[in-house]
Amino acid sequence: MADPVAWQLIEPGWKVLDASGEEIGSVHEVTGDENADIFDGIAVSEGMLRTSKKYVPSEQVAEIVEGTVRLSVTADRLQDFVAPAAEERILPEGSSWTQRLSSWLTGRNR
């Protein structure tokens, strides 16, 4: 049995097993804030031909070992993955009017 590892080491491509031990796909994306050590969850790609992804909140991750993430639920209990919203970009007070206009025109101020 391999030793558990921290969530920050999870990489895309690691296999994902459900509570019954069945392989349900691979890690597509890890969501969280490494600076604050907050693990939100993972997006699971169910296969090469399937474009949809499933979301697994961190509370449903039972074990993380090198190369494998084991869940505490079965595959039928997973939700569809919705990518997190982009972060808001805040321009500094001293920004020129051209920088602000450019951000507004390109939609990067939202």
C-alpha positions in Angstrom: 0.0 0.0 0.0 1.4 3.4 -1.0 1.7 6.3 1.4 -0.9 9.1 1.2 0.3 12.4 -0.5 -1.0 16.0 -0.2 -3.6 17.3 -2.6 -1.1 19.7 -4.1 0.7 16.8 -5.7 -2.3 15.6 -7.7 -1.6 15.9 -11.5 -3.8 15.6 -14.6 -3.8 12.1 -15.8 -3.9 10.4 -12.4 -6.5 7.6 -12.3 -9.7 8.1 -10.3 -11.3 5.2 -8.5 -14.8 5.3 -7.0 -15.8 3.9 -3.6 -16.2 0.4 -5.1 -12.7 0.5 -6.5 -13.8 0.8 -10.1 -11.8 3.2 -12.3 -14.1 5.9 -13.5 -11.6 8.2 -15.3 -8.6 10.4 -14.8 -7.9 13.7 -13.2 -8.5 16.5 -15.7 -8.1 19.5 -13.3 -7.5 20.3 -9.7 -9.3 23.2 -8.1 -8.1 25.0 -5.0 -5.8 27.7 -3.6 -2.3 26.4 -2.9 -1.3 29.6 -1.1 -4.1 29.2 1.5 -3.9 25.4 1.4 -7.6 25.1 0.4 -8.5 22.0 -1.6 -11.8 22.5 -3.4 -12.0 19.4 -5.5 -11.1 17.8 -8.9 -12.6 17.5 -12.3 -12.7 14.0 -13.7 -12.4 13.2 -17.4 -14.4 10.0 -18.0 -12.6 8.9 -21.1 -11.0 9.9 -24.4 -14.2 10.0 -26.4 -16.4 11.7 -23.7 -16.2 15.5 -23.6 -18.1 16.0 -20.4 -16.3 16.1 -17.1 -17.5 15.3 -13.6 -16.8 17.3 -10.5 -15.7 15.8 -7.2 -15.7 18.1 -4.2 -12.8 17.6 -1.7 -15.2 16.1 0.9 -15.8 13.2 -1.4 -12.0 12.4 -1.8 -11.3 9.5 0.5 -7.6 8.9 -0.3 -4.8 10.4 -2.4 -1.8 8.2 -3.2 0.9 8.7 -5.9 -0.9 8.3 -9.2 -4.4 7.6 -7.8 -7.3 9.4 -6.2 -9.9 7.2 -4.5 -13.4 8.6 -3.8 -15.8 8.0 -1.0 -18.8 7.8 -3.4 -19.7 5.9 -6.5 -19.6 7.4 -10.0 -23.4 7.8 -10.3 -23.3 10.4 -7.4 -21.0 12.8 -9.2 -22.1 16.2 -10.7 -21.2 17.7 -14.0 -18.1 19.9 -13.8 -18.6 23.7 -14.4 -15.4 25.7 -14.7 -14.9 28.4 -12.1 -15.5 32.0 -13.1 -12.6 34.1 -14.2 -11.1 36.3 -11.5 -11.9 40.0 -11.6 -9.1 42.2 -12.8 -8.6 45.4 -10.8 -6.6 48.2 -12.3 -4.4 50.3 -10.0 -5.5 53.9 -9.2 -2.7 55.3 -11.3 -3.8 53.5 -14.5 -3.9 55.7 -17.6 -7.2 56.3 -19.3 -5.9 54.3 -22.3 -5.3 51.2 -20.0 -8.8 51.6 -18.5 -10.4 52.1 -22.0 -8.6 49.0 -23.3 -9.7 46.9 -20.4 -13.3 48.1 -20.8 -13.3 47.4 -24.6 -11.9 44.0 -24.3 -14.1 43.0 -21.3 -11.3 42.4 -19.0 -12.7 44.7 -16.3 -15.4 42.3 -15.3 
